[in-house]
Amino acid sequence: MNRRQVLTLAGATIPLSGGFLGWYWLRTPGPSVPDNVDIETLYYQEDVFLEPQMELTTDAEYYTVVRSRTAIEGNVVDDHSVQEFLEKVSFDEDYLIVVQHGMQPDPDLVLERIERTTDGLSLEVAADHPWFLGVDDALTVHSLLIRVTDHEHDVPESVALELESYE
């Protein structure tokens, strides 16, 4: 094979693979939510609370429903992204669900699905692994903040969490 053919093949392969990855990323669906429910999420790779809400162990998990601004004011970190997210939560129309999980630093928490149950909501959250497989034995708290605007129901009486972690 001569040099021009190799360069042409390489020049065509790189843009095509980048185009496929872009197409795959754009078609990957967001979380599944019930009709008349709007959500917005914020992933924070640390403990969002000033006072720890759980003992930090492998696969430790914690979640809570925040129904009012006073319940969370002064209890969260002073991070710009967290504060900006919380400013958008109108506790008259919205409520906040905070999910926390103890795991290695690399994976992120991602909301996969919200479903209605007879007395509340069921959440499915997953640890989104990076493409590379590195081992970091450090343990940290990951936080996922979920703003829920439910146009049909009030704040749920109960919330169930299914957290898909890594093995």
N, C-alpha and C positions, 0 to 999 in steps of 0.2 A: 504494500500500500504506500502510495507516495505521500509526501508532506501535505499537499493541498487537500487530499481526501480526508486525512486525519484532522486537519484544522476545520474543515467543513463539518465533519461529524461532531467534533467537540463543540463547535459554535452552534450547532442545532440542538444538541443534547442539553446543554445548560439552560437555555431559555424554555425549552419544553418541560423540563423537570420543575423549574421554578413556576411555570404556568400551572402545572398540575397541582403543586402544593398550594398555590394561591386559590385555585378552584376548590380544592378539598377543604381548605380553611373556611372559605365563604359559604360552602354548603353544609358545614357542620351545624346542626341545629342547636339553638339555645335550650334552656330548661323548659320542660313541659309543665304548664300551669293550667289550672281550670279556667273556663270562660269567665269573663268579668273580673279577672284578677290581674293586676299589673305588679310587676316586681322590678326591683333594682338591687344589685348586689355589690358588695365591696369586699374583696379579699385582703386581709392584713396578716402579714407573716410574723406576727408577734401576738402577745396577749393584749387584747384591746382594753381590758379592764386594769385599773390601777391596783386594785386588790385582787389577787388571784382567786378565781372561782372554783378551781379544781386543783387537785394534787397532780403534779407533772409526772406522769408515768407513760410508758408506751401504750398507745391506744386508749388513753384516758379521753373521755368526751364530756362535754357540758353544753347545754343549750337552755335558752330562756326566751320568753316573750316579754318585750318591753312595751308597756301600754301607755306610758306617759313620759314627757320630757324630764320631769323632776326625778324620775326613777333612775335616769342615766346621767344627768348633769353632775359634773364633778367626779364621776366614777370611771371615766374613760381617758385614755392617753391623749396628750395634747399634740396630736399629729395632724398636719394640714388636711390630708386626704380623709381621715376619719371625721374630723370636725366639719369639713365641707359636706360629707355624706350625711351626717346627722342634721345639719342645717336644712337639708332638703326634706327631712321627715316631718310631715305635719301630723301630729298625733291626734288631730281631729278626724282625719280621713285615713291615716296610715297607722301601722304598728310595725315594730321592729323585732326581728328574730335574730338572735346572736347564737352562732354555733361555734364551738371551740373543740380542737382536737390536738392531742399530744402526739407528735411524730417527728421524723427526720426533717431537716430544713428544706429539702428539695421539692417535694410534692406541694401542690396548691390545693386548697379546698374549693370545690366547684359544685354549685347547685345543679342537680340533674332533673329533679321533678318535685312538684307539689301536687298533692291530691287531697280532695275533700274526704273527710270521714264523717260518721254520723254526729260526732260532737266536736269536730275541729279539723285539723290538718295533719297530713302525713308528709314529711320531707324526706327526700333522698339526696344525700350529699356524698360526693366521691372525692378521693384523693387523686388529683390529676398528676400523673407521673411525668417527669421530663423525658425527653427523647433519649438522653444518654443515661446509662446505668452507672451511677457513681455511688459509693458508699460513704455516708457521713453519719457517724454514730451519735452526733450531737442530738439532743432532744429539745424541741421547742414547742410552744403553744401556737397554733395557727387559728386565726379567727375569720369567720365569714359573717358579715352583716347583711341581712336581707330585709329590705323595705318592702312591705306588702300593702297594697291598696286593693281592698276587696269591695267591689261595688255592690255586692248582694248581701254579705254577712258582716256581723260585727267581729270583734277580736275573738278568736276561737277559745273555747273552754280548755281544750287540750291540744297539744302538739306532740306527735310521735316522730322520732328521728331514726332513720336507717342510714348509717354511715359506712360506706364501702371504703375500706382502708387497704393498705398494701399488706402483703404477707411477709 
